[in-house]
Amino acid sequence: MSKLDDMKAKDMLLLDVRGKTSITDYLLIASGTSTRHVKAMSDEVVVTAKAAQLPPLGVEGEREAEWVLVDLGDMVVHLMLPKTREFYQLERLWEVPASAGPAPAGESS
């Protein structure tokens, strides 16, 4: 996270999603100021992970760089343009408590 801080990542948020999904334990979400900034941040995440002997399991979205996902196994890093982040609202999606299930039939939340 400090590398992204150094690169002026905006609105960084680390979400603990243990118990909500089996895919990963943590989501790191941050915004970049441009596609070039998002791409540079994702490149730095990949370089830093490889230097720590933790090569990414996958990287998606580098070409367009509006939303780049770096899968580090226990952590998935989402680097996005602000408009993309606002549209998908990942923070809101993962706010739901792990124990919350679907509302009973006929009820809405």
N, C-alpha and C positions, 0 to 999 in steps of 0.2 A: 504494500500500500504506500510505503514511503516513496518509492520510485514514481508512482502515479501522482503523488502529492508534488514531488519535484517537477513533474511535467505539467503542473497546473490543471490536473483533472478537476472537474467541477462536480459538486454535489455527490461525493462518494458516500456509499452506503453499503455496509456489510450486514447481510441478513443470515441468521442462523435458521436453516431450513431442516435441521435434523428432526425427524418425526413427522415431517410433512411430505417428504419424498425420499425415495431410495436412490435417486440419481446422484445426489451430492449432499454435502453437509452445509456448505456455505455458498451464498451468492454475493459477489461483489459487483455493484452497479456504479458506474461513473459516466459522466458526460464529457464530451470533448467539444471544442469550439468550431471544428470544421472536420470534413472527412479526412483531411491530411493529419489533423491532430489525433483523431480516433485511430487511424492507421499507425501513427507513430507510437501511441500508447500501447496498442496491441503488440506491436513489434517488440517493445521494451518488456512487456509481460512475458513474451515467449523467450527472449534472450535471458532474462532474469531466472525464469523457471529452469531453462536448460543449464545455466550456470550452477544452479542448486541441485543438479542431477534429478530434476523432476520435469522431464520433457512433456509438453502438452499432449493430451490424448487426441486433441483435434482443435482446429481453428476454422471458424466459419465467418463469412461476410467480409473478408479482407478486400475483395475487389471493389465493392461499392463503398464500404467503410462508413455506412450510415449506422450500422449495428454490427460490431464484431464480437463474437463469442469465443472465448478461449477456455477450453475444458481442461482443467488441471486435476480432475478426479475428485478429490475432496472439496474442491472449490471450482465454481464456474464463474468466470469474469465476463461481465457484459459491459462493453464500452459503446456508448451511443451518442448520436446527435441529440440535442435537447428535444427537437420536434418528434423524433422517433421514440424517445423515452416517454414523452408525454402521451403519445398515441397508445403505446403498449402498456404503460402503467404497471410494470413488473412489481414494483413495491406494493401496490394495492393488491395484486394477485396473491402475493405471499404473506399478506397481513393476517389472513384467516388463521385462527388458532388450529393447531394440529387436531385437537379433540372435536372441533366443530364439524359436523356432518351436514348433509343436505337437510333442508327444512322439510318437516313432515308434509305429506300431500295436503294441499289446500292452504298452506301457510307460505308466506314469503318473508324474507328478511329485510 
